[in-house]
Amino acid sequence: MKQATGSKKKAIHLSAKILKLTGGLPFSAIYGGIGQILMFHRVLPSSDKPRLWSNAYLEVTPEYLEQIINYYKRLGYHFLSPDELYEMAQQGNLAKPFVIFTFDDGYRDNLTHAYPLLKKHKVPFAIYITTDFPDKKAVLWWYALEEKILSHDSISFNFNGQKYDLTAHTLEEKEKLYQQIHNLIQSTPVDEKARLFEALFTPEQLSAPLENVLSWEEIRDLAIDELVTIGAHTVSHQRLGMLPDKQARWEISQSINLIESRTWQKVKHFAYPFGDLQSFGQREINILKENNILTSTTTVSKNITRQALSSPLTLPRIAVGMSMTEDTLDLIRFGVIPMVRNKGRR
Ligand SMILES: [Zn+2]
């Protein structure tokens, strides 16, 4: 795992220590907000297996997740569900400070490794499902690519009349090769991607990572627990803001309909795939309203202010990764890190 370097770590520790004396003032008054929505993806025990950072940064260990829960408990935070947040905001009667735990995409480890801990600590949480995951239609090429690069020192394939003979021996070289092929995949038009995947992977290599996603049955079992909110995260995880009207509308409403028909529960919460400023806009907000969605989360890295709560369909979220320490979490809740990340914008 990447860690903050020694001097950076010291600077973070010192700033956190000083700011704790003033409760984060003056920053907390402007950027601190009244709570946070945290974003996780996968929760997996650490292993000795080599990994590529590009995927591993989306993962935390169960022990780390528990540390985060205990951190907020110690500070006396209220653990809210998205429903509770929405209702309290409507009534103007918010339990604060608050924190909301959310998990994106629909990985099975959310059930096997995160759920037991969240249950033990009675922490409500949301999982936003990309419905192609449980429908087993998703192409989790980023894991197939990691596996292929880690298990091969050379990769050869033909695509669009070009022959690629690529080699990578060390972990550092493999990281670079991953980025190179990642960029090729990302820059390939949607209708040519299947051909590229065929050139790069065997069907088995491409479907293997689907073993790590939640099934509809598991999602239904989770949905029964009142601690769990099942939200929607589109059908095929594309950047909605880049799609034509009809397709954007279909991605949103079809994912909601599928989850409702499989869990027999209303879907009231949503997360925009990628969640950056290119992935949502007024059009997406309108479609969510038509679908009776109450809250939707982005990946804009800010705390929740009262002002943010007045736009519940574009709530900011803080991504959590293993490189974060308690000092980092302090600087996030005081608003210092969100202020830097957003160049001072509130
Ligand atoms: Zn996602």
Boltz pocket constraint, residues with backbone or C-beta under 6 A from the ligand:
constraints:
  - pocket:
      binder: B
      contacts: [[A, 104], [A, 105], [A, 233], [A, 237], [A, 272], [A, 273], [A, 274]]
      max_distance: 6.0
